[in-house]
Amino acid sequence: MATAAPAGATAKNGAGAGLDRYYQQNLSWGSCAEGPDDTMGRDLDKAGVQCAEVTVPLDYADPRGRTITVAISRLKATDTRHRIGAILLNEGGPGSPALFSPPTAREGMKKVGPRYDIIGFDPRFVGRSTPLDCGWPVGTNLLSAGLSRASFERQVAFQKNLADKCRATSSSLLPHASTRNTARDMDVIRGALGERKISYLGYSYGTYLGTVYTQMFPGRYDRMVLDGAIDPRRFGPQLLRDVVGENEQALADWATWAAQRDNAYGLGRTRAEVLATIDRIVAASARGPLTVGTAPETFRLDDTQVPFLLLNAMADDTDPERAFLGEQLSVLAKAAAGQPTRLSPQFTALLRLLLTGETRNGSPQTAIICGDKAAPRDPEVYWQDIERNRAKHPRFAPLTNNISPCAFWDRPREEPTQIRRDASPLIVSATGDPRTPHTGAVALHGLLPSSKLITLKGANRHAIYASYGNTCVDNKVNRYLATGKLPANDRTCVKQAR
């Protein structure tokens, strides 16, 4: 079993355990563009970002064995007289790349941004970091069990097939996909940058990764912001079960919004009418897949796929995102009525993500989740959970309780990280967060007595700081990043009128 390098072991970076050559490697910084068609890389180059590759062991228990590379980017501090240090970014997922993130992060950090070297990275097996690709025919496995036992049985077979594809294509990498190994990579990045301590900004799953880092590498982090925080005891393949109620409430709030715009979307004039329209769409898709779009690009959606569109839209309660869901459901309502439909470029892109293998984030996300914690293996466990919760949460329980590839995965190499050390991050959470419930942030705050919690009241939004436009939250986080001093007490902000 791999173990973390002991804190303060040897060498200037405290590496030891045969890892010195990784911690002390010299990074070769250069262009982020990998070729003339690399738009993201060219944009990073224009923004003054440099890129490099960090070599890490595939297996930390065998540091002299096979190596892999982790892609990192750096937007150097421009206020060098008042430089604070390096801050590492994680966009969540798990499996979300962050190589592209430094320019956006600097903008959100406002006046304190130029005082940091801002470091983006694609976690192992993601993006440009020795990518893991299982060759899935879909972009995500986050699907619903549907309305019937037959559709659930098809899901069991489908999710097993996804697991089998990963085992067939990536068996040498899968045992080493885990949060603990990503945390080890983060510490190698810290050492390779020559930093005694590193600051950190993590969203969603990134809050769990940051929490794990504090437990494995105490004393090696400086300022840490955890936004959309997860109760680390709950992280694993069945995490979404915790947010079924928040998603139902967010959908009800959205339905109220849509009812006030019935002239635009035609979904109903009251909340109840809009929700009834949604239920009719799902029921129609259960009788036979709904065909949307026009040749040559058409898509077919059934009752296992339509709920994903609802879940996907619930993470953001801003008007543009609410309008996008209105557009989607208007199209689906027409399809359910047998009418022809046309798709916007945005809706087409979303359906490609869901229904094709065009994007490659699904398999690394699943590999990390399954590699962290074992899931129940008996399909009947999932079916009973679905049936037990279906009446109370009819639209989301069949999705949040559905079986996943983790039921067919090899058991994790390590046990989940136990939270036994106090730590002092600044935690940010919205009361109506539909991805990582506010109760999780409160629980993490309780596990880490030295932390402080900023609560945003009244928002059904996942990820707040520097992205939602809430001045109260942004100012408090930036003050902490500038001074290193947590607020004296927990703070509450309120959703701003738009």
N, C-alpha and C positions, 0 to 999 in steps of 0.2 A: 504494500500500500504506500502510495506517495505521501510524503510529509512536507509541510512547509519548512523552508529554511529557517532555522532558529533565529529569533531577533538578536541582532548584535553579535552574530557568530564570528565572522572573519572578514577581512578586507574592508576597504573604505565603504562599501555598500552593505556590509553585513550579510554576505551571501552564504558561503560555506556549503557543506553537503554536496560538494562536487559541482556547484553552480557558478563558481567564480568567473569562469570564462564567459558566461552569459551576462552576468551583471556588469562586467568590465569591458564588454565589447564596444568598439568604436562604431558609431553610426555614420553612414554615408548619406548625407542630406542632398537632395536634388529635386528635379522637376517632379510634379505629381502626375503629369500627363503621360500616359503610356503609349500614345500614338496620336495621329492627326484626328481620329474620330472620338477621342476620349474627351467629351465635353466637360464632364465633372473635373477631370484633371486640369484641363486648360483654365477653367474658372478658378480653381484653387491657385494655380500659378499666377493668374492675374491679381488675385487677392493678396499675394505675397506669402502664400503658404508653401512650405517645403515638405517633402515626403521622404520616408526612409523605411527600411525593413529591419525589424528586430528578430534575431534568431533565438528561439526558445526550444527546450526539449519537448518532443511529443509526449513523453512519459517522464514526469519528474522523479519517478522512482528509478529511472535509468538515464541519468543526465548525459551519459557518454553514448547513448544510442541515437536513434533517428531524431533529426531536428525538423522543425517547421518554422515558417516565418509569419510574423504578425506585422501588418502594414500600419504605420503611424504617420500622422501629419503634425506640423507645428507652425503656428502663427506666433512669431516671437514678440516678446514685450517690446513696446516702443518707448515707454516711460522707464528707461533703464535705471534712472536715479532712484526710483521708488519701486523697483521690481520686487514683487512678493514671492514669486516662484512659478512652478508649473502647475497647471490644473488639467486633469484628465477627464475626458467626456465619455459618457455612455448613454446611448439613446434608447436602451431598453430592448424589448423583444420577448425573450432573448433572441439574438440573431439579427439585431438591427445594426447596420454599419454606422460608424461615426467619423470615418476619415474625412468626410466633407463638412463636418460640423463647426470647425473653429471660426470661420468668418461670421456665421450666424450667432454663435455664442458670444463673440466679442461685441457684436452690436447689442445683444441683450444685456451684457454686463455694463454697458454704458461707461461712465468715467473710470471704473475700476478695471475694465477690460485691458487697456494698454499696459497695465502693471503685471500682467501674467503672460508667460508662455502658455498658449492654449493648445492642448494636445488632443487630437482626435485619434481614434484607432478602431479598426475593424477587429472585433474579438476573434480568437482562433476559430477557424472553419467558416468564417463569414466574409463576404465581399472579397477583398484582395488578400485575405490572411489564410493561405492554404485552404481554399474553399472546399466545403463538403457539399456534394450535390448527389442526392439519391436518385435523380432522374424521375422525380414524381410527375405525374400528368396534371397535377393541380398545384396551385400556389399556396394552399393552406389545408390543414386537416381539421380546421375548426368548423365542423359541420354539425347539423342537427340530426338527431335520430329520426326525425320526421313524425308523422302522425300515427303510424301503425307499427305493429310488431314486425311486419314484413320489411318495412323500410329500415328498422333497427337492425335486423339480421343482415341486410345488405351493407349497412354501415360496419358491422363487425367484420365482414369479409373484406370490405374496402380498406379499413384501417389496418387490418392484418397484412394486406397486400403492400401497403405503404411501408410497414415495418420490414417486411421481407425484402423490398427493394433496397432499403438502406443497408440491411445486412449483406446483400449481394454485392452492392457497389462500394461500400465504405467501411467494411468490417475492421480494417486496420486503424481507422480514426475514431470510430464510435466509442470505444472504451475510455477515450481521453477527452471527450466532450463533456465538460462539466463546469459549474460555476467556480469550484475550488481551483481548477486548473486555469481558468481565466483570471482569477485573482492572483495566482502565481505569476502569470504572464504580466499582469499589471505591475507587480513588484519588480520584475526584470526590466520593464520599461522604465520605472522609476530609477533603478540603478544605472541603466544604460544612459539615461539623461543626466546622470551625475547629481541627482537630487537626493538630499538626506531624507526629506519628507515630500510628499506630493499631495496637492489638493485634488478635489474630486467633485464632479457634478454628474449625478445619475438620475435618470428618469425611469419610472415604472420598474421593470425587472432590474434596471440599473441600481435601484435602491437596495435590492437584495444583494447584488454583487458588491456594492459598497459596504453593506453591513458585514458580509462575509470577509471582506478585506480587513475590516477593523478587528475581526476575531483572529485571523491568521497572521496578520502583520501589525500588531499593536505598536504604537510609537512611530509608525512610518507614514502617517497621514497628517495633514495640517488642517485645512478647512474643507468641510464636507457638506454638500447640500444633497438631500435625498427627496426628490419630488415625485409624488404619486406613490407613497411608500407602501411596502408589502410587509405583513407580519411574517417574519422569516420562518416561523414554525408552520406556516400554512403553505409555503411555496412548494409547488410540485405539480404533477399532471392534473390534479383536480382543483386547481386554484380558482377556476372560474365559477365553481359552485358557490363561492362566497359572495358573488356579485349579482346573482340572479334577481334579487329584489331591487337593487339599484338600477339595473337595466330596465326592469318593468316600470319603475317609477319614471326613469328618464324617457321611456317611450310614451308614457302617459302625458308627460309634460310636453313632449314634441307633438303629440296628437292635439293638444290644446292649441299649440302654435299653428299647426296645419289647418285646424278648423276655422281659425280666424282668416285664413287665406284660401278658402274653398274655391274662390273664383280662379285662382292660379292653378290649383292641383286637383280639384274635383274629387276629394277623398271623403268629404263629409263636412257638415256645418257644426258638429259638436265633437267633443273628445270621444264620446261613445261611438258615434258614427264612424269616425276615422279608424278607431281600433277595430270596429266591426269590418271595415273595408280590408284592413290588414289580414284579419282572420279569414275573410273570403278568398283573398289572394293565396294564402298558404294552403287553404283547403283545395282550391283549384289546382295548385301545383302538385298536390298529392294525388289528384285523379289522373294527372298526366303533365309532363314537364311543359312549362310556359316557354314559348318561342318568342324571342325579342330580337329586334334589329332587322336589317335588310341585307340581302345578298350583296357581296359574298361573305359578309361578316354577321352571322346570326349566332345566338346563344340559347341554350335550353336550361331552364332552372326548375328544380323540383323542390319538394318540401324539406329536403335536407340542406338546400343551398340558400333559399330565400331568407331564413332566419339569420344567416351570416351577414347579409346586407343590413339587417336591422342592428345587429350587435356592432358591426363595423361603424355605423353612423352614430351610435350613442356616446362615443367618447368626446364629442365636441358639441356644445350647445350654442355656438355662434350662429348667426343668421345664415351666412353662406353655406355652412355644413347642413343646417336644417333644410335649407332650400334644395340642396343636392339630394337628400333623402326624399323630399317631396317629389322631385323629378323622377327618381327611381321608382317610387311606388305608383306614380301616375302611369308610367310605362307598363309596369306589371299589371295594374288594374285593367288597362286596355288589352293586354295580352290575355288576361283571364277571361275577358269578354269576347275573345276571338277577333279582336281588331288588330290591324297592322300597327307596327310601332317603329319609331326612329330613335336612335341612340345618340346622345352627345358624345364627343370625344372623351370627356371625363368618365361617363358611365361605361363606355366601351373599355377604357383602360382598367377600370375596377373589375369588370367581368373577365377580362383577360387574366388579371391577377388571380381571381378566384378559380376559374374554370380551365386554365391552361398551365403548362409548366414554364411559361415565359419568364416569371420571376423565380428566384432560387432561394428565397429566405425561409421557406417552409421547413425544409429538411434540417438545416442547422438549428433552427428554433426548437424543433421537436427533439433533436439529438441532445441538446443541452438539458431540456426539461426532463426527458427520460433518463438522462445520465446522472441527474441529481437525486432523484427519489423514485423508488419503485411504485408502480401503480397496481391496483387490484387486477388480477388476471382472469377472473371469472366474468364473462359477459353478463351473467344474470345479475351480478351486483349492480351494474350500470342500469340495466332495465328496471330493476326494482326502484332505484333512486329516481329515474325518470318518471315512472308511474306514481311514485309517492309525491312528487312535486308538481306534476303536470296540471292538476286542477288549480292550484294557487298561482302558478306561473306558467300559463299555457304557451306563451310565445318563446320563452327562453329556457325553461327547464330541460326540454329535450336536447338543447345544444350544450348548456353548461354542465349537464350531467352525462353527456354522451361518452362512449368509449373512444379511446385514442390509440395511436400506435404504441404508446407506452405499455399497454396491456400485453403486448407481444414482444417487448424489448428484453434484452439481456439485463440482468440485475446490475445496478450501479457498482462501481469499484469501491466507492467510499460512502460512508454514512453522511447524511446531511450535517452541515455545520451547526453546532450548538452555540447559543448565545450565552456565554459565560463571563464575558468581560464588558465592563461599562465602556461607553464611547460617547462622543459629544458632537454628533452631526446636527445640522439644522434641517428639520423635517418639514416638508410642505405638503398640504393635502386639502382637497376640496370635499365638502360634506357630501356631495352627490356624485363622487367619482364612480363611473360605471365600470372601470377596469380593475382598479385596486381600491377596495372600499376604505372609507375613512376610518372604519374600525381597525383596519390593519395598521394605519399610521399611528393611531392611539396606542395600539398594542406594542408597536416598535418603540414608541416613546417610553412606554412603561418598562420595556426590557433594557433600555439605555437611559438610566436616570439622569445622566449629565446632558442629554439632548434637550433641544427646545423644539416646539411645534408651532408652526404657523398654519392656522386653519382658515380656509376661504369658505365663507358661508354662502349658500344659495346657488352654487354652480354645479351643473352636471357636466363636469369637464375633467379629463385626464391629462395631467401635466399642465402646470400653471406658470411657473417662473419663466420669464423672458419669451413667452409664447402666447399667453392669453391676453396680455395687455392690461393686467390688473396692477395699477400703480402702487398700491399698498404692499402687495406681495413683492413686487420687483424691488422696491426701495429697501425693504427690510432685508432681503437676500443680499443685495449689493452692498448694503452697509456692513453686513457680516463678512462678505468677501473682502471688503476694503480694510476692515479693522481686525478681523479675526476674533471679535468678541460676539458671543451669542447674546440675544436679547436677555434681559434680566428675568423675564417671565415669558410663558407662552403668549402668543399673539393671535388675534382674530382680525381678519379682513372680511369685507363683504363684496359680493359681486357688483360690478359697476353697471349702471344703466347704459345701454348701447343705442 
